[in-house]
């Protein structure tokens, strides 16, 4: 799979920036308490934070950067142009820095390319949130996610988010030690097996027997694993309760 993450960031960011201003108060169906405006302002602030951390260089205190250097986006209609400006600044940074340069992240020292991957997939999922709000308010259906980008987002979720952010105390006792296999139907090399453990989740690429198997498109797998779509958009084989336990612990 050859994937241009900068193009993904630009495409999905432009889609988010182009949401209709008259839908800003529309609720996001899958994120209780959030409106389209919340999505725009949150994603723009995350871009500003990532940008500031990269520019601060190795050893930056990511928490201090967030508190001292990152302003919130304005409320109301002005949040959309402010988001577009934040996106443009983020893109300009990725175009100008050495993507192999070591920078800080919230999981320790990584490369600038790590942040590019994180930001591209951050905005993709939140663009779906925004589009779902528009659709629920009577607008058009969301534009489809790129399958290869969605497949990489599943890999990034597996490699970065699950090890650091999974809420282990939400895993049911019955699910500990059991396994979930995910299999993409529209891209190559989208197969993962997760083992749910009391001390953390472990994963392995490739085909394997599991207590429950989830099959679907890369986009559907991503959105289910991110709790943006119900399990029933996938084909499920085996013990559904194991998959439900994983999803309940994926509240981040």
C-alpha positions, 0 to 999 in steps of 0.5 A: 500500500502506497499512501500519501498521508499529507494528501489525506490530511489536506483532503480530509481537512478541507472537507471539515473546513467546508462544512456548512456554517448553518449546521454548526449547532447540529448535534453529532449523533455518535458523540453525545454532547458535541455539535459540529462546532465542537468538532471543528474547534477541537480538531483545529486546536489539536492541529495547533498543539501538534504544530507547536510541539513539532516547532518546539523541537526535541524534548518539548514538554507537550503538556506545557505547550498545550497550556501556554502556547495553544489558543482555542479557536473562536466560537461561532461562524469564525471557527471555520476560517480559523480551522482552515488557517490552523490546517494550513499552518499544520500542512506548511510545517509538514511540507517544510520539516524533515519528516524523519527529524526526532520530535516530542509526542504524547508517547515519547520521542518519535519522528515528525512523520508520526505526527503527520500520521496522527493528524491525518487520521485524527481529522479523518475520523472527526470529519466523519463526525462533522458530516454525520451531524450535517446528515442528521440535520437533513444534509447529504451523506458523508463522503467516503473515506479512502480505503487505504487511508482507513486501513492505515488508520486501523493500523495506527489505532492498533499500534499507537492508541490501543497501547496507550489509551485503552481503558483497561478497567472497562474490559469485562472480566469474562473478556480477559485473555480472549481474542478479536480478529479484524479482516478488511474486505476491500484492501490488502493486508488489513488483518489484525488479531487483538488479545485482551489482557488485564495489563494491556492489549497485544496485537499481531498482524495476519490471519488467526483464529479468534473468539470473535471475527469482524469483517468489513470494509476498511472504513467500516472497521475503522469507524466501528473501532472508533465507536462511530458505527455500530457493530452490525455494519460488519459481518460478525462471527463468534462471541459478540460480547468480546468485541463489545468489551473491546469497544467499551474500553475504546472510549478515547 
